[in-house]
Amino acid sequence: MKHLVLITTIVILLLGCKEEEDTNSSLGTSRPNILLIIADDLGKDALNGFSEGSIKPNTPHIDALRSSGLIFTNFWSYPTCSPTRSSILTGKYGLRTGVQWASDILSPSELSLQSYIDQESDTEYATALVGKWHLSGDNTELNPESFGIDYYAGLIRGEAQSYYNWLLTEDGNNSLTTEYTTTTFTNLAIDWISNQSQPWFLWLAYNAPHTPFHVPPVGSHSQGDLPPYEEGLDPTPYYMAAIESMDHHIGNLFDTMSSEVLNNTLIIFLGDNGSPNEVAQLPFLNTTAKGTLYQGGVNVPMFASGSGITRKGLDNNLITSTDLFSTIANVAGVKAETFSDSKSFFPLFSQNAFIRGFQFAERKNGQVEKWAISNGAFKLIENAIGNQELYNLIDDPYEEVNLMDTELTTEENNALSDLENQATLIRQ
């Protein structure tokens, strides 16, 4: 398995590298390639390496990335996919862009991460987005290329009606395809990478393991001979099969990359929100998973591996999806460490550092408006009419005891006041 050997080689080489004091000089004279892999609806309970959940998929390639890199234990996404993607692309909270729930549309007037890199970096990057977009409704004319990205091919909508019968948009042209979405996205990524002769930034957004539950191609998963999915069947093995098939295809992608290219590629892998409520596993509940501001909805997997990563293991910094904007920009040569709501965590690749004191997420779907803010120890969830929930994440990491139902201690009152003030500053 060439890709696993290559990843192991990367780790050995990187651990022997001397840490540099200067942010950009640690990358050397040649900028690395950047591969951002986003899994759709993948919570901690559905991935190896996390204590949440008891049923886990077989994912050797994702496991190799995680074990060879830096794991961000306190990473927050948004509770649904569109605002997470928008926050990465713009470095802004949804309240600033209007993208606060699934299927909200991002204005093409927003400056994209790729355009920002093009304007501010000293290195010319080739850029592509392959896979799920979900920031322009059904409008195929408003796609990543509208935001200054060189190449786009994938699924404009948030969900394919079928993984085997869906509308592929490529360079503005639409065509029905019956090839498995994960296979198509991987092959498109392989083809695009193979044609690059300069540093590149590829945003690879799988729609797996998002619904509909289905049976992936034979040989790409280990869940056995599954019958076609229908209501009433246990969806968990189908969900796990989609994750395993995604991992299988990620392995295929790595197999096509030469050791030289792979060694010079930073790989960031994340889930865009928590697991769907149909397959959420304890300690998460179907009421605290995807779509909610509880930890099961927003505290999702993210890890970084490969070029430039000289630290390994767990990092407990408070990180939000907006922070990927400034971090990736730094990797690409942009010097600014902040942009709008984004704070770069690039220093963590080589040293322990403090990034931010609070993390923020929100949801607004036309019926409910809520936001959440945490300082790592305490977490406040509040809605537009002032109802509040306060949790001690140290003693109660899965938010079982709402402290607002008890008599608050001095410490808890102080934390509440501080979180309220910080939320006001963000939302003003």
GUKOL-863805 format. One line per field, with one value per residue (C-alpha): residue in three letters; y, z, x. Coordinates in nm, 3 decimals. Layout:
BEGIN
aa = [ala; ...];
north = [Y; ...];
up = [Z; ...];
east = [X; ...];
***
This chain:
BEGIN
aa = [met; lys; his; leu; val; leu; ile; thr; thr; ile; val; ile; leu; leu; leu; gly; cys; lys; glu; glu; glu; asp; thr; asn; ser; ser; leu; gly; thr; ser; arg; pro; asn; ile; leu; leu; ile; ile; ala; asp; asp; leu; gly; lys; asp; ala; leu; asn; gly; phe; ser; glu; gly; ser; ile; lys; pro; asn; thr; pro; his; ile; asp; ala; leu; arg; ser; ser; gly; leu; ile; phe; thr; asn; phe; trp; ser; tyr; pro; thr; cys; ser; pro; thr; arg; ser; ser; ile; leu; thr; gly; lys; tyr; gly; leu; arg; thr; gly; val; gln; trp; ala; ser; asp; ile; leu; ser; pro; ser; glu; leu; ser; leu; gln; ser; tyr; ile; asp; gln; glu; ser; asp; thr; glu; tyr; ala; thr; ala; leu; val; gly; lys; trp; his; leu; ser; gly; asp; asn; thr; glu; leu; asn; pro; glu; ser; phe; gly; ile; asp; tyr; tyr; ala; gly; leu; ile; arg; gly; glu; ala; gln; ser; tyr; tyr; asn; trp; leu; leu; thr; glu; asp; gly; asn; asn; ser; leu; thr; thr; glu; tyr; thr; thr; thr; thr; phe; thr; asn; leu; ala; ile; asp; trp; ile; ser; asn; gln; ser; gln; pro; trp; phe; leu; trp; leu; ala; tyr; asn; ala; pro; his; thr; pro; phe; his; val; pro; pro; val; gly; ser; his; ser; gln; gly; asp; leu; pro; pro; tyr; glu; glu; gly; leu; asp; pro; thr; pro; tyr; tyr; met; ala; ala; ile; glu; ser; met; asp; his; his; ile; gly; asn; leu; phe; asp; thr; met; ser; ser; glu; val; leu; asn; asn; thr; leu; ile; ile; phe; leu; gly; asp; asn; gly; ser; pro; asn; glu; val; ala; gln; leu; pro; phe; leu; asn; thr; thr; ala; lys; gly; thr; leu; tyr; gln; gly; gly; val; asn; val; pro; met; phe; ala; ser; gly; ser; gly; ile; thr; arg; lys; gly; leu; asp; asn; asn; leu; ile; thr; ser; thr; asp; leu; phe; ser; thr; ile; ala; asn; val; ala; gly; val; lys; ala; glu; thr; phe; ser; asp; ser; lys; ser; phe; phe; pro; leu; phe; ser; gln; asn; ala; phe; ile; arg; gly; phe; gln; phe; ala; glu; arg; lys; asn; gly; gln; val; glu; lys; trp; ala; ile; ser; asn; gly; ala; phe; lys; leu; ile; glu; asn; ala; ile; gly; asn; gln; glu; leu; tyr; asn; leu; ile; asp; asp; pro; tyr; glu; glu; val; asn; leu; met; asp; thr; glu; leu; thr; thr; glu; glu; asn; asn; ala; leu; ser; asp; leu; glu; asn; gln; ala; thr; leu; ile; arg; gln];
north = [0.000; 0.274; 0.561; 0.428; 0.384; 0.737; 0.887; 0.703; 0.836; 1.189; 1.155; 1.036; 1.319; 1.585; 1.481; 1.523; 1.875; 2.169; 2.410; 2.759; 3.080; 3.262; 3.161; 3.155; 3.039; 2.708; 2.621; 2.651; 2.826; 2.619; 2.654; 2.329; 2.202; 2.220; 1.946; 2.026; 1.720; 1.778; 1.485; 1.554; 1.478; 1.308; 1.337; 1.216; 0.924; 0.786; 0.794; 0.607; 0.788; 0.944; 0.802; 0.896; 0.615; 0.239; 0.141; 0.254; 0.219; 0.060; 0.362; 0.285; 0.588; 0.845; 0.675; 0.712; 1.085; 1.127; 0.925; 1.100; 1.452; 1.705; 1.640; 1.942; 1.819; 2.145; 2.227; 2.378; 2.376; 2.501; 2.259; 2.225; 2.215; 2.542; 2.780; 2.569; 2.586; 2.957; 3.030; 2.852; 3.022; 3.375; 3.370; 3.521; 3.412; 3.348; 3.655; 3.863; 3.673; 3.566; 3.197; 3.059; 2.739; 2.469; 2.594; 2.963; 3.134; 3.310; 3.642; 3.642; 3.980; 3.800; 3.763; 3.395; 3.235; 3.144; 3.502; 3.633; 3.404; 3.516; 3.883; 3.862; 3.572; 3.586; 3.246; 3.182; 2.893; 2.688; 2.639; 2.393; 2.284; 1.933; 1.787; 1.932; 2.309; 2.387; 2.766; 2.867; 2.664; 2.500; 2.777; 2.605; 2.936; 3.057; 2.813; 2.825; 2.973; 3.276; 3.326; 3.327; 2.956; 2.827; 2.502; 2.349; 2.013; 1.848; 1.860; 2.208; 2.102; 1.990; 1.636; 1.398; 1.230; 0.919; 0.850; 0.668; 0.913; 1.280; 1.607; 1.679; 2.042; 2.100; 2.433; 2.552; 2.253; 2.005; 1.635; 1.342; 1.071; 0.726; 0.685; 0.671; 1.026; 0.942; 0.770; 1.065; 1.325; 1.127; 1.072; 1.441; 1.532; 1.284; 1.425; 1.785; 1.724; 1.533; 1.836; 2.086; 2.223; 2.488; 2.486; 2.396; 2.424; 2.161; 2.174; 1.817; 1.805; 1.459; 1.434; 1.108; 0.997; 1.231; 1.073; 0.907; 0.584; 0.344; 0.056; 0.173; -0.019; -0.371; -0.383; -0.032; -0.120; -0.402; -0.393; -0.716; -0.794; -0.515; -0.521; -0.199; 0.043; 0.103; 0.256; 0.032; -0.103; -0.004; 0.284; 0.251; -0.011; 0.192; 0.506; 0.321; 0.174; 0.523; 0.636; 0.329; 0.383; 0.744; 0.622; 0.365; 0.638; 0.870; 0.584; 0.567; 0.940; 0.906; 0.609; 0.828; 1.099; 1.060; 1.058; 1.399; 1.551; 1.381; 1.483; 1.844; 1.845; 1.968; 1.765; 1.894; 1.661; 1.759; 1.690; 1.977; 1.907; 1.628; 1.294; 1.277; 1.210; 0.874; 0.734; 0.942; 0.731; 0.775; 0.994; 1.202; 1.178; 1.233; 1.566; 1.674; 1.578; 1.740; 2.055; 2.147; 2.371; 2.099; 1.936; 1.651; 1.904; 2.133; 1.967; 1.758; 1.584; 1.784; 1.696; 1.816; 1.603; 1.621; 1.910; 2.168; 1.965; 1.906; 1.847; 1.529; 1.431; 1.625; 2.002; 2.151; 2.505; 2.656; 2.656; 2.746; 2.677; 3.046; 2.998; 2.775; 3.086; 3.262; 2.937; 2.817; 3.169; 3.165; 2.831; 2.982; 3.276; 3.543; 3.719; 3.848; 3.627; 3.749; 3.830; 3.930; 3.650; 3.424; 3.370; 3.164; 2.850; 2.798; 2.841; 2.522; 2.319; 2.360; 2.482; 2.511; 2.852; 3.034; 3.108; 3.243; 3.273; 3.204; 3.005; 3.084; 2.906; 2.987; 2.863; 3.060; 2.871; 3.103; 2.951; 2.934; 3.174; 3.059; 3.102; 2.928; 3.058; 2.882; 2.967; 2.599; 2.554; 2.694; 2.707; 2.935; 2.863; 3.146; 3.215; 3.535; 3.574; 3.540; 3.177; 3.053; 2.724; 2.716; 2.410; 2.326; 2.141; 2.026; 1.842; 1.785; 1.750; 1.621; 1.893; 1.690; 1.951; 2.298; 2.519; 2.778; 2.536; 2.556; 2.828; 2.958; 2.981; 3.292; 3.123; 3.026; 3.373; 3.529; 3.286; 3.360; 3.734; 3.701; 3.477; 3.714; 4.008; 3.826; 3.714; 4.074; 4.191; 3.928; 3.987; 4.367];
up = [0.000; -0.138; 0.014; 0.370; 0.324; 0.185; 0.475; 0.721; 0.536; 0.557; 0.933; 0.978; 0.765; 0.931; 1.286; 1.203; 1.073; 1.275; 1.382; 1.241; 1.422; 1.114; 1.008; 0.636; 0.635; 0.794; 0.463; 0.274; -0.056; -0.235; -0.118; -0.042; -0.220; -0.007; -0.004; 0.200; 0.231; 0.368; 0.464; 0.472; 0.801; 0.975; 1.353; 1.608; 1.693; 1.341; 1.318; 1.474; 1.722; 1.919; 2.232; 2.122; 1.955; 1.977; 1.611; 1.392; 1.021; 0.874; 0.750; 0.722; 0.506; 0.720; 1.027; 0.882; 0.827; 1.182; 1.351; 1.154; 1.218; 1.450; 1.590; 1.687; 1.970; 2.016; 1.654; 1.596; 1.267; 1.208; 1.275; 0.903; 0.587; 0.397; 0.676; 0.754; 0.391; 0.367; 0.684; 0.544; 0.207; 0.349; 0.697; 0.824; 1.058; 0.893; 1.049; 0.825; 0.501; 0.550; 0.525; 0.857; 0.757; 0.491; 0.140; 0.217; -0.083; -0.064; -0.246; -0.523; -0.388; -0.101; -0.127; -0.142; 0.023; -0.318; -0.447; -0.126; -0.173; -0.533; -0.428; -0.119; -0.167; -0.331; -0.490; -0.775; -0.677; -0.908; -0.736; -0.772; -0.591; -0.664; -0.515; -0.311; -0.331; -0.166; -0.157; -0.452; -0.424; -0.758; -0.961; -1.155; -1.303; -0.955; -0.875; -0.730; -1.052; -0.976; -0.669; -0.852; -0.825; -1.139; -1.181; -1.048; -1.104; -0.878; -0.716; -0.694; -0.465; -0.105; -0.153; -0.446; -0.501; -0.566; -0.539; -0.874; -1.066; -1.020; -1.199; -1.253; -1.313; -1.472; -1.607; -1.617; -1.812; -1.664; -1.736; -1.573; -1.458; -1.315; -1.176; -0.795; -0.670; -0.452; -0.748; -0.978; -0.734; -0.668; -1.038; -1.113; -0.833; -0.966; -1.318; -1.203; -0.978; -1.253; -1.482; -1.237; -1.278; -1.003; -0.635; -0.605; -0.359; -0.401; -0.196; -0.223; -0.083; -0.071; -0.025; 0.163; 0.407; 0.377; 0.307; 0.111; 0.278; 0.008; -0.083; -0.214; -0.488; -0.406; -0.288; -0.145; 0.198; 0.456; 0.570; 0.394; 0.140; 0.221; 0.062; -0.101; 0.174; 0.256; 0.545; 0.850; 0.801; 1.040; 0.858; 1.056; 0.836; 0.525; 0.684; 0.780; 0.430; 0.277; 0.509; 0.425; 0.053; 0.089; 0.270; -0.005; -0.269; -0.066; -0.075; -0.452; -0.473; -0.266; -0.477; -0.788; -0.627; -0.657; -0.337; -0.434; -0.469; -0.159; 0.053; -0.052; 0.025; 0.339; 0.398; 0.620; 0.682; 0.858; 0.896; 0.811; 1.100; 1.333; 1.239; 1.123; 1.402; 1.245; 1.314; 1.609; 1.875; 2.249; 2.423; 2.148; 2.106; 1.804; 1.969; 2.017; 1.679; 1.334; 1.317; 1.682; 1.862; 2.114; 2.097; 1.885; 1.619; 1.611; 1.777; 1.482; 1.362; 1.211; 1.169; 0.963; 0.826; 0.576; 0.461; 0.730; 1.020; 1.276; 1.576; 1.630; 1.856; 2.030; 2.034; 2.260; 2.122; 2.053; 1.672; 1.448; 1.082; 1.001; 1.112; 0.816; 0.595; 0.756; 0.824; 0.465; 0.348; 0.572; 0.428; 0.081; 0.173; 0.297; 0.596; 0.772; 1.066; 1.091; 0.849; 0.960; 1.201; 1.112; 1.325; 1.184; 1.372; 1.142; 1.435; 1.589; 1.304; 1.459; 1.818; 2.102; 2.096; 2.207; 1.921; 2.059; 2.390; 2.256; 1.981; 1.826; 1.616; 1.519; 1.352; 1.190; 0.973; 0.950; 1.256; 1.517; 1.578; 1.826; 1.889; 2.101; 2.251; 2.464; 2.641; 2.655; 3.011; 2.991; 2.699; 2.655; 2.412; 2.371; 2.141; 2.001; 2.280; 2.555; 2.663; 2.783; 2.850; 3.032; 3.051; 3.226; 2.951; 3.187; 3.426; 3.177; 2.827; 2.671; 2.811; 3.034; 3.309; 3.218; 3.490; 3.429; 3.605; 3.920; 4.151; 3.984; 4.175; 4.159; 3.904; 3.690; 3.710; 3.605; 3.314; 3.204; 3.211; 3.016; 2.751; 2.715; 2.663; 2.407; 2.216; 2.209; 2.066; 1.793; 1.704; 1.706];
east = [0.000; 0.219; 0.024; 0.057; 0.432; 0.460; 0.267; 0.491; 0.796; 0.657; 0.623; 0.981; 1.115; 0.903; 0.983; 1.348; 1.301; 1.427; 1.152; 1.187; 1.104; 0.983; 0.632; 0.694; 1.056; 0.955; 0.792; 1.117; 1.168; 0.903; 0.544; 0.366; 0.061; -0.254; -0.517; -0.829; -1.055; -1.405; -1.629; -2.002; -2.187; -1.894; -1.890; -1.638; -1.864; -1.815; -1.436; -1.147; -0.927; -1.213; -1.377; -1.727; -1.922; -1.874; -1.925; -1.638; -1.559; -1.249; -1.051; -0.678; -0.593; -0.775; -0.628; -0.278; -0.334; -0.460; -0.186; 0.089; -0.032; -0.188; -0.537; -0.745; -0.967; -1.160; -1.236; -1.582; -1.768; -2.121; -2.411; -2.491; -2.284; -2.340; -2.232; -1.925; -1.817; -1.892; -1.695; -1.389; -1.422; -1.468; -1.314; -1.641; -1.917; -2.249; -2.408; -2.178; -2.240; -2.600; -2.507; -2.628; -2.805; -2.804; -2.888; -2.829; -2.669; -2.332; -2.303; -2.039; -1.929; -1.754; -1.376; -1.289; -0.988; -0.850; -0.878; -0.725; -0.425; -0.395; -0.395; -0.176; 0.066; 0.407; 0.337; 0.097; -0.129; -0.345; -0.682; -0.966; -1.277; -1.399; -1.715; -1.999; -2.053; -2.391; -2.352; -2.569; -2.889; -2.966; -2.801; -2.526; -2.413; -2.311; -2.034; -1.681; -1.546; -1.768; -1.547; -1.214; -1.139; -0.965; -1.155; -1.474; -1.638; -1.890; -2.231; -2.383; -2.666; -2.633; -2.755; -2.753; -3.089; -2.882; -2.510; -2.546; -2.765; -2.684; -2.609; -2.239; -2.143; -1.802; -1.682; -2.042; -2.173; -2.421; -2.454; -2.628; -2.390; -2.444; -2.094; -2.069; -2.015; -1.713; -1.547; -1.614; -1.487; -1.170; -1.098; -1.157; -0.913; -0.656; -0.683; -0.655; -0.353; -0.173; -0.197; -0.044; 0.307; 0.295; 0.192; -0.175; -0.462; -0.733; -1.055; -1.190; -1.542; -1.696; -2.072; -2.012; -2.133; -2.436; -2.774; -2.926; -2.814; -2.700; -2.470; -2.128; -1.944; -1.831; -1.472; -1.472; -1.613; -1.617; -1.980; -2.072; -2.342; -2.586; -2.932; -3.053; -3.140; -3.504; -3.693; -3.696; -3.345; -3.067; -2.891; -2.565; -2.388; -2.479; -2.338; -2.020; -1.993; -2.004; -1.724; -1.517; -1.568; -1.456; -1.144; -1.083; -1.096; -0.872; -0.621; -0.659; -0.588; -0.271; -0.159; -0.155; 0.058; 0.433; 0.636; 0.776; 0.429; 0.289; 0.586; 0.529; 0.156; -0.015; -0.331; -0.613; -0.907; -1.230; -1.599; -1.833; -2.075; -2.178; -2.326; -2.690; -2.938; -3.039; -2.691; -2.569; -2.397; -2.364; -2.267; -2.433; -2.808; -3.028; -3.117; -2.753; -2.600; -2.611; -2.821; -2.769; -2.521; -2.440; -2.098; -2.231; -2.327; -2.025; -1.722; -1.608; -1.290; -1.008; -0.644; -0.349; -0.067; 0.216; 0.430; 0.505; 0.363; 0.638; 0.412; 0.217; -0.070; -0.344; -0.383; -0.651; -0.664; -1.003; -1.033; -1.327; -1.395; -1.336; -0.974; -0.897; -0.909; -0.609; -0.425; -0.433; -0.350; -0.039; 0.067; 0.034; 0.257; 0.015; 0.169; -0.144; -0.242; -0.602; -0.881; -1.231; -1.336; -1.043; -0.733; -0.449; -0.351; -0.053; 0.194; 0.052; 0.199; 0.544; 0.496; 0.252; 0.083; -0.233; -0.474; -0.802; -0.987; -1.337; -1.501; -1.838; -2.101; -2.458; -2.774; -3.054; -3.298; -3.597; -3.762; -3.490; -3.203; -2.939; -2.571; -2.310; -1.989; -1.729; -1.405; -1.312; -1.430; -1.783; -2.025; -2.325; -2.608; -2.857; -3.150; -3.294; -3.551; -3.293; -3.330; -2.993; -2.816; -2.482; -2.259; -1.933; -1.747; -1.473; -1.706; -1.988; -1.839; -2.161; -2.388; -2.618; -2.661; -2.784; -2.636; -2.907; -3.142; -2.928; -2.803; -2.489; -2.163; -1.949; -1.725; -2.023; -2.176; -1.847; -1.817; -2.174; -2.112; -1.788; -1.947; -2.243; -2.010; -1.801; -2.110; -2.234; -1.902; -1.916; -2.278; -2.282];
***
